[in-house]
Amino acid sequence: MARQRIGELLVGKGFVDDEQLNSALEQQKREKPNSRRIGAILVSEGKLSPEQVMEAYAEQSGIRIVTDEMLKKSDPQLLANFPIALARKFGALPLYAEDESLVALITEFDSLLFNQLFMIYRKNIVPYLCSTAAINEIINQAYSRVDSQDESLNAEEFGKMADEDDAIPDLIDSNDDAPIIKFVNNTIAKAVKEKASDIHFESYEDEVIVRFRKDGKLSIVQRVPKAAQAGLITRIKIMSRLNISEKRLPQDGNIKVKIAGNDIDFRVSTLPSVHGESIVLRILDKRSQKLSLDESGFTKRDLEIMRKIIHMKHGIFLVTGPTGSGKTTTLYSALTEINSPDVKIITVEDPVEYQIKGVNQIHINSKIGLTFASGLRSILRQDPDIIMVGEIRDRETADIAINASLTGHLVFSTLHTNDAPTAFTRLIDMGIEPFLISSTIVGVLAQRLVRKLCPACKEAYYPPAAILEELGLKPEDYKDHPFYKAVGCPECGYSGYKGRSGIFELLLIDDELRRAVVARQDASDIRKIAASNGMLNLREDGALKAIRGITSPEEVLLRTQEDK
């Protein structure tokens, strides 16, 4: 008996009607010779779900659909002999072995795939169906979990590599099996896997030290022999398209790589030092960044104020804080929330760290005269509704941002000050008239990042009264309230912390504050007015997170030392 066609099964099950099927068949004819399967066409048109196609294909082929319980039994060791390129080519994955059988995920029957699996594992292949969309995600997760073996560098292996220019050509021409290339690739993959934010390659007198920054803290992960320094630095320069012969001047570049199916960008900075060049790679991994205001750590009050500010029609909203305090991420989260087809958003950044679909983003380049100020001037001729300027660094940029606000634009930017009230005095110091500041600034947000306690090992305790007082809390009010401290376990790399959250100081300007700014009152006066209107300072907001067990009292005190 002839096997029933997939289209007939879909109609028979009531998933689609004859008209929809015939339309898909016509589309398939138009796409020849590289036409898609009927199910894929119907899914792309929104007529079917991937699960419905898989159900019909399971009935047609007699192959069962994989279950969640089976996916939990996945054996990562099997992947060592099955490259990710092969997994993507066939849309398949070896899952786990049972006696003489190998359970494998497939998206469709393919005899060549079965032959490949048998030749590699020498076991009977037991296939289970999985949708194309699901298996792509499973492949990404599976291969990102595979531990890449560290390629340790030793003096014997690299003894022939001297710090000379004639070592460069050999490295350029070398293949992917070269130890230096393996080491760099594995270091980058390990940093991404461990959710590090930066990789530091630091040159010293007798060695190169590799450090990762995770949750704001640096730790040594590798010591590399001095003999490998030239090759290591040259390899990174080649990847980031920098001048490999220029060792006297700092250089900036970027790297784009794919790790387990995910596109990861790196911002690269080189710096000459006494013992050779040092290099820092900033990891720009969208997956690790939750571009959502709801996930940022705002209190309910501050979240409501933030949403009020970012939906205003005009004005300037400033985010302040030191380097690495999450200012850009907060602005990206705000832009992501208000981004829509009926709003034109343009940014001018140095550099563009994350690309947001639907937002026009400009990367400044001072070498050709494209600065924040000149970029901002050009932006205004593009009829934007919302503008984001990476940073207000000088009087010229501040003037243009103020003019943009006065002409009906909402402007987002950052400023380097320690707290929100100081932003006003900083702008006055730049030479901006107080009446212009008071009439354009709609809000200022100061922020820091605190490490979140690892939920697997955090331990309850009752802090001394002195710590509670330093947090701004009354010891008698919290004598029976447990706080939590960092302990350390394998889950968090024995640091006691896992991930970070923002602590904030959000100032919404009102008439009283405007009068204070025009009168050139100092930051302490502005702080008192804002506090009387309900603004929490950084330490107070941090204390709330310590009370809720999100972070430890010690971490809050460490990150808010200047806010005493």
C-alpha positions in Angstrom: 0.0 0.0 0.0 1.4 3.4 -1.0 2.4 5.8 1.7 -0.1 8.6 2.2 1.2 12.0 1.1 2.0 14.5 3.9 -0.5 17.0 2.3 -3.3 14.5 2.4 -2.5 13.8 6.1 -2.6 17.4 7.0 -6.0 17.8 5.3 -7.3 14.6 6.8 -6.4 15.8 10.3 -8.1 19.1 9.7 -5.0 21.1 10.1 -5.4 22.8 6.7 -8.1 22.8 4.0 -7.8 21.9 0.3 -7.5 25.5 -0.8 -4.6 26.1 1.6 -2.9 22.9 0.5 -3.2 23.7 -3.2 -1.9 27.2 -2.6 1.2 25.7 -0.9 1.7 23.2 -3.8 1.6 26.0 -6.3 4.2 27.9 -4.2 6.4 24.8 -4.1 6.3 24.6 -8.0 7.3 28.2 -8.3 10.3 27.6 -6.0 11.8 24.7 -8.0 14.4 23.3 -8.2 15.2 24.3 -4.5 11.7 24.1 -3.3 10.8 23.8 0.4 8.7 21.0 1.8 5.0 21.5 1.9 5.0 21.6 5.7 7.7 24.3 5.8 5.7 26.5 3.4 2.5 26.2 5.4 4.4 27.0 8.6 6.0 30.1 7.1 2.6 31.3 6.0 1.2 30.9 9.5 -1.3 28.2 8.4 0.3 25.4 10.5 2.4 25.1 13.7 5.7 23.1 13.6 4.1 20.6 16.0 1.2 19.9 13.7 3.7 19.2 10.8 5.7 16.9 13.1 2.6 15.0 14.2 1.6 14.4 10.5 5.1 13.4 9.6 5.3 11.0 12.5 2.1 9.3 11.3 3.4 9.2 7.8 6.9 7.8 8.6 6.1 5.7 11.6 8.8 7.5 13.6 7.9 8.6 17.1 8.2 12.1 18.5 10.8 12.8 21.1 9.7 13.5 24.7 11.0 16.0 27.2 12.1 13.2 29.4 14.3 11.8 26.6 15.9 15.2 26.1 17.0 15.3 29.7 19.0 12.1 29.2 21.2 13.8 26.6 24.9 12.7 26.7 27.3 15.5 25.8 30.2 13.0 25.4 28.6 11.7 22.2 29.1 15.1 20.6 32.9 14.8 20.6 32.7 12.5 17.5 29.8 14.4 15.8 30.8 17.9 14.7 28.3 20.7 14.9 28.7 21.2 11.1 27.3 17.7 10.6 24.5 18.3 13.2 23.4 21.5 11.3 23.7 19.9 7.8 21.4 17.0 8.7 19.3 18.7 11.4 20.1 15.9 13.7 21.8 15.1 17.0 22.9 11.9 18.8 21.1 12.0 22.1 22.2 9.0 24.2 23.2 5.3 23.9 21.3 2.3 25.3 23.2 -1.0 25.1 23.6 -1.6 21.4 21.3 1.2 20.3 21.9 5.0 19.7 18.9 7.3 20.2 19.1 10.2 17.8 17.0 13.3 17.1 16.1 13.9 13.4 13.9 16.3 11.5 13.3 13.9 8.6 14.4 10.5 7.5 17.7 10.5 5.7 19.5 7.3 4.9 22.8 9.1 4.5 22.5 10.4 8.0 21.8 7.0 9.4 24.9 5.6 7.6 27.0 8.4 9.1 25.7 7.8 12.6 26.3 4.0 12.3 29.8 4.5 10.9 30.7 6.9 13.8 29.1 5.0 16.8 28.7 1.4 15.5 25.3 1.1 17.1 21.8 0.6 15.8 20.1 3.9 15.2 16.8 4.6 16.9 15.4 7.9 15.5 13.0 10.2 17.2 11.4 13.2 15.5 11.9 16.8 16.5 10.8 20.1 14.8 13.4 22.1 12.9 13.0 25.1 15.1 13.4 23.0 18.3 16.4 21.0 17.1 18.3 24.2 16.1 18.0 25.5 19.7 18.9 22.0 21.1 22.0 21.9 18.9 23.1 25.4 20.1 22.6 24.5 23.8 24.2 21.0 23.5 27.4 22.2 21.8 27.7 25.2 24.1 27.7 22.8 27.1 30.5 20.7 25.7 33.7 21.4 27.7 36.5 22.4 25.3 39.8 21.0 26.6 42.2 23.7 27.6 45.1 24.0 25.3 47.9 24.7 27.8 50.8 26.6 26.4 54.3 25.6 27.7 57.8 26.8 27.1 58.8 23.7 25.2 55.9 23.9 22.7 56.5 27.6 22.0 60.3 27.8 22.7 61.0 28.6 19.0 58.6 31.6 19.0 60.6 34.7 19.8 59.3 38.2 20.1 60.4 39.0 16.6 58.6 40.1 13.5 59.7 37.0 11.5 57.3 34.9 13.7 54.3 36.8 12.1 54.2 35.2 8.7 54.2 31.7 10.1 51.2 32.5 12.2 49.2 34.1 9.4 49.7 31.1 7.2 49.1 28.5 9.9 46.0 26.4 10.0 43.4 25.8 12.7 45.5 23.1 14.3 48.2 25.6 15.3 48.5 25.7 19.1 48.2 29.5 19.3 44.9 29.4 17.3 43.5 26.6 19.4 44.4 28.4 22.6 42.8 31.7 21.5 39.7 30.0 20.2 39.3 27.9 23.4 39.9 30.9 25.7 37.2 32.9 23.9 34.8 30.0 23.9 35.4 29.4 27.6 34.9 33.1 28.5 31.6 33.2 26.6 30.5 29.9 28.3 31.3 31.3 31.7 29.4 34.5 30.9 32.5 36.7 31.4 32.2 40.3 30.3 35.9 40.9 29.4 39.1 38.9 28.6 42.4 40.5 29.6 45.7 39.4 28.0 48.3 41.2 30.1 52.0 41.2 29.2 54.5 41.1 32.1 58.3 40.6 32.3 58.3 36.8 32.3 54.8 35.7 31.3 51.4 36.7 29.9 48.5 36.5 32.3 45.0 35.8 31.0 42.2 37.1 33.3 38.4 37.0 33.0 36.1 39.6 34.4 32.9 37.9 35.7 30.2 39.8 37.6 32.6 42.8 37.8 35.4 40.8 39.4 38.7 39.9 37.7 40.3 36.4 38.2 43.3 34.7 36.7 42.5 31.8 34.4 45.8 31.1 32.6 49.5 31.9 32.7 51.1 31.8 29.3 54.9 31.5 28.7 56.6 34.7 27.6 57.8 32.9 24.4 54.2 32.7 23.2 53.5 36.4 23.7 54.2 37.6 20.1 52.2 34.8 18.5 49.3 35.3 20.9 49.0 39.1 20.4 49.5 38.7 16.6 46.7 36.1 16.4 44.2 38.4 18.2 45.2 41.3 16.0 44.6 39.3 12.9 41.2 38.3 14.1 40.3 41.9 14.8 41.8 43.2 11.6 44.4 45.5 13.3 47.8 46.5 12.1 50.1 43.6 13.3 53.3 45.6 12.8 52.2 48.6 14.9 53.3 47.9 18.5 53.9 51.5 19.7 50.4 52.9 19.6 47.0 51.8 21.0 44.6 50.3 18.5 40.9 49.5 18.6 39.1 46.9 16.6 36.4 44.2 16.7 35.9 40.5 16.2 32.8 38.7 15.1 32.7 34.9 15.8 30.1 32.2 15.9 30.1 30.0 19.0 27.7 27.1 19.2 25.5 28.8 16.5 25.4 32.1 18.3 26.9 35.3 16.8 29.1 37.0 19.4 30.8 40.3 19.0 34.0 41.4 20.7 35.4 44.9 21.1 39.2 44.8 21.1 41.6 47.3 22.6 45.4 47.1 22.5 47.7 49.1 24.7 51.5 49.2 24.6 53.2 48.6 28.0 56.7 48.3 29.3 56.8 44.5 28.7 54.8 44.4 25.4 51.3 45.0 24.3 48.3 44.1 26.5 44.9 43.4 25.0 41.4 43.5 26.4 38.4 41.9 24.6 35.0 43.2 25.7 32.4 40.5 25.1 29.2 41.8 23.6 26.8 38.8 23.9 23.2 39.7 23.4 22.1 36.5 25.0 23.6 37.4 28.4 22.0 40.9 28.3 18.4 41.1 29.3 17.3 44.2 27.4 14.2 44.7 29.5 13.4 47.3 32.1 11.4 44.7 34.0 14.5 42.6 34.4 16.8 45.5 35.4 16.1 45.6 39.1 13.9 48.8 39.4 11.5 49.2 42.3 7.9 49.5 41.3 8.0 53.3 41.9 11.1 53.8 39.8 9.8 51.5 37.0 6.6 53.6 36.8 8.7 56.9 36.6 11.1 55.4 34.0 8.1 54.5 31.8 6.7 57.9 32.3 10.0 59.6 31.2 10.7 57.4 28.2 7.3 58.0 26.7 7.6 61.8 26.9 7.6 63.7 23.6 10.6 65.8 24.2 13.3 66.5 26.8 16.6 65.1 27.8 17.0 61.9 30.0 20.5 61.3 31.4 21.9 58.1 32.8 25.0 58.6 35.0 27.6 56.4 36.7 31.2 55.2 36.3 32.4 53.0 33.4 31.0 49.5 33.7 27.9 50.5 35.7 25.4 49.3 33.0 24.4 52.8 31.7 24.3 51.7 28.0 22.4 48.5 28.8 19.7 50.6 30.6 19.4 52.9 27.6 19.2 50.0 25.3 16.4 48.5 27.4 14.5 51.8 27.3 14.9 52.0 23.5 13.8 48.4 23.1 10.6 49.1 25.0 9.6 52.2 23.0 10.8 50.9 19.7 7.9 50.6 17.2 7.2 51.1 13.5 5.6 54.5 14.0 8.7 56.0 15.9 12.0 56.8 14.3 15.0 56.2 16.6 18.5 57.1 15.8 21.6 56.6 17.9 25.2 57.8 17.7 27.5 55.6 19.8 31.1 54.9 20.5 31.0 52.1 19.7 27.6 50.4 18.7 27.6 47.6 21.3 24.3 45.9 20.4 22.3 46.2 17.3 18.6 46.7 17.8 16.3 45.9 14.9 14.3 48.9 13.7 16.8 51.4 15.2 19.2 53.4 13.1 22.6 53.2 14.8 25.7 55.3 13.9 29.2 54.4 15.0 31.3 57.5 15.5 34.8 57.7 14.0 36.9 60.6 15.1 39.6 59.8 12.5 37.3 61.0 9.7 35.6 63.8 11.8 32.5 61.9 12.8 32.2 62.9 16.4 29.2 62.9 18.8 28.6 66.5 18.0 28.8 66.2 14.2 26.9 63.0 14.2 24.2 64.6 16.3 24.0 67.5 14.0 23.4 65.2 11.0 20.9 63.1 12.9 18.6 66.1 13.3 18.3 66.4 9.5 17.0 62.8 9.4 13.6 63.7 11.1 14.0 61.4 14.2 11.5 61.2 17.1 14.0 59.9 19.6 17.8 60.3 19.7 20.3 58.5 21.8 23.8 60.1 22.2 26.3 57.7 23.6 27.8 60.3 25.9 27.8 64.0 26.5 31.5 64.7 26.8 31.8 68.4 26.0 30.0 71.8 25.6 29.3 71.4 21.9 27.6 68.0 22.3 25.5 69.3 25.2 24.5 72.4 23.3 23.2 70.3 20.3 21.4 67.9 22.6 19.6 70.8 24.3 18.7 72.4 21.0 17.3 69.0 19.8 15.2 68.8 23.0 13.9 72.3 22.5 12.9 71.5 18.9 10.6 68.6 20.0 12.9 65.6 20.3 13.4 63.1 23.2 17.1 62.7 23.8 18.8 59.9 25.8 22.4 60.2 26.8 25.0 59.3 29.5 27.1 61.5 31.7 30.1 60.6 34.0 29.0 61.7 37.5 28.7 59.7 40.7 25.1 60.5 41.4 22.0 62.0 39.9 22.0 65.5 41.5 25.6 66.1 40.5 24.5 65.9 36.8 23.1 69.4 36.9 26.3 71.0 38.4 28.4 69.0 35.8 26.4 70.6 32.9 26.7 74.0 34.5 30.5 73.4 34.7 30.5 72.7 31.0 29.2 76.2 30.4 25.5 75.4 29.9 23.1 78.1 31.2 21.0 76.9 34.2 17.7 78.0 32.6 18.4 75.8 29.6 19.2 72.8 31.8 16.1 73.3 33.9 13.8 73.5 30.9 15.2 70.5 29.0 16.3 67.8 31.5 13.3 65.6 32.4 15.0 63.0 34.5 18.4 61.8 35.7 19.2 58.2 36.6 22.4 57.2 38.5 23.2 53.5 38.8 25.6 50.8 39.9 25.7 47.1 39.5 25.7 44.8 42.5 26.4 41.1 42.3 23.5 38.8 43.0 23.9 36.0 45.6 24.1 32.5 44.2 20.7 30.9 45.0 22.3 27.5 45.4 24.6 28.4 48.3 23.6 31.7 49.9 23.3 31.4 53.6 21.0 33.3 56.0 22.6 35.3 58.8 21.9 38.3 61.1 24.4 41.1 60.4 25.9 43.2 63.2 24.1 46.4 64.1 27.0 48.5 62.8 26.5 47.1 59.2 22.7 47.7 59.4 23.3 51.3 60.5 25.8 51.8 57.7 23.1 50.6 55.3 20.8 53.3 56.7 18.6 50.8 58.5 17.5 50.8 62.1 18.9 47.6 63.8 15.9 47.3 66.1 13.6 47.1 63.0 15.6 44.2 61.5 16.8 42.2 64.5 14.6 39.3 63.6 14.9 39.6 59.8 17.5 37.3 58.2 19.8 38.7 55.6 22.0 36.5 53.3 25.7 36.2 52.7 27.9 34.7 50.0 29.3 31.2 50.6 30.5 29.7 47.4 29.8 26.4 45.5 30.6 24.8 42.1 27.4 26.4 40.7 28.9 29.9 41.1 32.6 29.1 40.7 33.0 29.4 44.5 32.5 33.2 44.4 29.1 33.1 46.2 27.6 35.3 43.6 26.0 34.7 40.2 24.8 37.5 37.9 24.3 41.2 38.6 21.4 43.6 39.3 21.2 47.3 39.1 20.8 49.6 42.0 19.3 53.0 41.1 18.8 56.6 42.1 16.1 58.1 39.8 15.4 61.8 39.9 12.3 63.1 38.2 12.5 66.8 37.8 9.6 69.0 39.0 9.0 72.8 39.4 10.8 72.9 42.8 13.9 71.2 41.3 13.8 73.5 38.3 13.9 76.6 40.5 16.8 75.1 42.5 18.8 74.5 39.2 18.1 78.0 37.9 19.3 79.4 41.3 22.5 77.3 40.9 21.9 75.5 44.2 24.5 72.8 44.8 24.1 69.0 44.5 23.4 68.5 48.2 20.4 70.9 48.1 19.0 69.2 45.0 19.5 65.8 46.7 17.4 67.0 49.7 14.6 68.2 47.5 14.6 65.0 45.4 14.6 62.9 48.6 11.6 64.8 50.0 9.8 63.8 46.7 10.5 60.1 47.3 13.9 59.5 45.5 15.9 56.7 47.0 19.7 57.1 46.9 21.9 54.3 45.6 22.6 52.9 49.1 18.9 53.0 50.1 17.9 51.1 46.9 20.7 48.6 47.5 19.6 48.1 51.1 16.1 47.1 49.8 17.8 44.5 47.6 19.7 43.2 50.6 16.5 43.0 52.6 14.9 40.9 49.9 18.0 38.5 49.8 19.0 39.5 46.2 22.4 40.6 47.3 24.5 40.8 50.5 24.8 43.9 52.8 28.6 43.8 52.3 28.2 44.0 48.5 25.9 47.0 48.8 28.3 48.8 51.0 31.2 48.0 48.7 29.5 49.3 45.6 28.2 52.5 47.3 31.2 53.7 49.2 31.1 57.2 47.8 27.4 57.5 48.7 27.8 57.7 52.5 
